[in-house]
Amino acid sequence: MVVSWTNFTSAGAIRDVSVTAGAMRIVMANFGFDKLTALRAPIIVRRNSIQALLEEKSLDHSTLIIVSEAILRVILGWRMLISGLSNVRRWPNPVNTATILFPKGATFFGFVATFLMVVGGFGLAAGIQTPISAVMIVIFLIPTFALHWHWLKVLPTMAPVVKAAIQDEKAQNYFRAFDRQSYHSHEVGLRDNLVLVAAAIYFAARGSAAFGVDNWLGDWVIRFF
């Protein structure tokens, strides 16, 4: 079977072209393939766009986690550092506190506690040897559980004696408020210590993920895990 049609050339002449049915099928097949390709192209572009969007969101999420870790590390280190510097300014108050738990060698343990807070807190905040600094914080915090528990037992026995010695009614009301607040502070402190220890253990294992001196030290950082 032969099919013919009229085609206009650029010179305006008319030319009859004869095409076999087989050639027509090839032309149509090629035309159909081109159409399918044209239809698939936007779908491919759309799929790639969705994948790029998901990767961008994942990158933003990872960045947020790293920044959050750095903020938590700095705050934890700062919290320990200012407590340590406070002990330095109020020396020998740390020795008096250490006497409660360590009657013998209180001066030594008071110095060790202050050293752990200052050096460990600064190292944790700055991200210097973060795992070691975090372990120092954990070592300091463990005895403080016993210290909070000691005051929770002793304060209820001390309060009535002090209250009885106060004659002025207004002063007694003030003392009752002090008594409640002091007892409550040790209750809260006991629970807060759990959070602080958990955070310090996390950084002992994790180290400084970003925004710390350790990120420049590289292999010089001592890690436990």
Buried (B, 14 or more C-beta within 10 A) or exposed (E): EEEEEEEEEEEEEEEEEEEEEEEEEEEEEEEEEEEEEEEEEEEEEEEEEEEEEEEEEEEEEEEEEEEEBBEEBBEBBBBBBEBBBBBEEEEBBBBEBBBBBBEEEBEEBBBBBBBBBBBBBBBBBBBBBBBBBBBBBBBBBEBBBEBBEEBBEEBEEEBEEEEEEBEEEEEBEEBEEEBEEEBEBBEEBBEBBEEBBEBBBBBBEBBBBBBBBBBEBEEEBEBEE
